[in-house]
Amino acid sequence: MDCSLKKQCGSCQYIGMDYSKQLLIKKEKCQSLFPDHHIHEVHGMQYPYDYRNKVIVAFNQKYEYGLYEETSHRIVPMTKCLLHDQETHHVLSQIQKILKKYRVSIYDEKRNKGFLKHVLIRRAVTTNQTLVVLVGRENVMKGSKNFCQELVHACPSVKSVVLNINPRKTSVVLSKQEKVLYGKGFIVDQLCQLTFKISAQSFYQINHEQCTYMYHKILELLNPRKEDVILDAYCGIGTIGMFLSKSVDNVIGVELNHEAYKDAKNNAKMNHINNIQFYHDDASKFIQTLAAQNDHVDCVVMDPPRSGSTEVFVESIRVLKPRQVIYVSCNPVTLARDLHWFSNIGYDSQDIYPIDMFPHTEHIECITVLSQKK
Ligand code: SAH
C-alpha cells in the first residue's frame, strides 16, 4: 500500500517494506539487544493498517492538517494516513470544513499568535465512539457551540469535544487545564470483555487488536494462583490489573497521572470489580513504601513508559521477593538496561516475547518473565 505522505512525516520508518521483512528486522533487533535470551517469533497483525486509535494533527493557515515534517515544524498535509481508520479521516475532514467555515484562527508559531494549536482524535473502536480534543491558546473558543453542533451532526461517532487550554510556548501538546465543550469529556471502549472510560489525558494502548493479544499473553505467562496478590505498576487506566483481577484475590494498581488514576478508579466501579485498589503515586516511591512496610506481593506486572523503570524500583523487588515479575516494555533499550539491574538482585529472564504493536514503525513491544535464580 502506498503512503500519501511519502514518508515525510517520519512516523513510519518501515512503510513500503514487506511486512514479513519488518517483523524479521524487529526480531533481529531484539536478538542483538538480548543476545542471551530466546527471542520468540514477533506476533504480527493479519492486516497491519488502520490500527492507531489516536492521532494528533496541526493545522496551517490554509486549513490543511497533518503531521509535522520529521526535521522541521512544517506541516505535511495528511489526506490518508495508512495507520488510521476511515472514521478518523472523516472526523478530521469535517473539522477542517467547520474550522474553515467559521474562520477559526490557527496558531502561528513564529508570531505566537492565533488560537488553535492542535487537534487530537481518540477512537474507541469497539463502540465506534470518538473523542475530539481541541488544543487552544485561550480558555474561550469563539463559536464553540456551533462548532460542536455541526461536528456532531456530520459525525455521529463524536461523543465528546474537549478544549485543552495550552497558552505556553512548548512542544508538549496537552496542558493539564481543560474544559468540556460537548458530551461528558470521555469515551467508552471495550477491551477483554471489560468497559473502560478514556479521557483526553489518560494513556490507552493505541492498537486494540494487539493489546488484546498482549493482555492474554500476560495472563498466560503469569499463570497466577487464586490467592495471589498482584501489583500492577504503571497501571494507566487500570486495564491490565482489572483484566487479571478475575483470576486472583487481590490486585493493587499504581499510576502517576492523576486523570488516568481517576479513570482507573471509575473503571473498577463501572465493571463492579471490588478486589482492586488504585494508588496515585510514583511507582518507585510506592513500591519502596510497600518494601519498607514488609508488605506481601506475589507477582508484579510492570509496564513503564519508554524511559523504563528505576534502580529504586528494582531494589524494592529485592526486598519484596515476588515469585515473578512480568515486565512489559515499549522500549527494548531501557528494558535491556533494567534487566541488568534485575540480574544484579538475582532475578533472571530467559524468553523475550515481541509483539508488533506499531506496524510500519521501528518500534516494538516486548514481554519478559523474571523470577529468582535457582
Ligand atoms: N499498563 C497500562 C499503561 C502503560 S503506559 C496499559 O497497558 O494501558 C505507562 C503508564 O505509566 C502511563 O499511564 C504513565 O502515565 C505511567 N507513568 C509514567 N511514569 C510513571 C511513574 N513514575 N510512576 C507511575 N506511573 C507512571
Residues whose N, C-alpha, C, O or C-beta is under 5 A from the ligand:
A	BS01	SAH	F203 Y204 Q205 Y234 C235 G236 T239 I240 V254 E255 L256 N257 A260 D281 D282 A283 D303 P304 P305
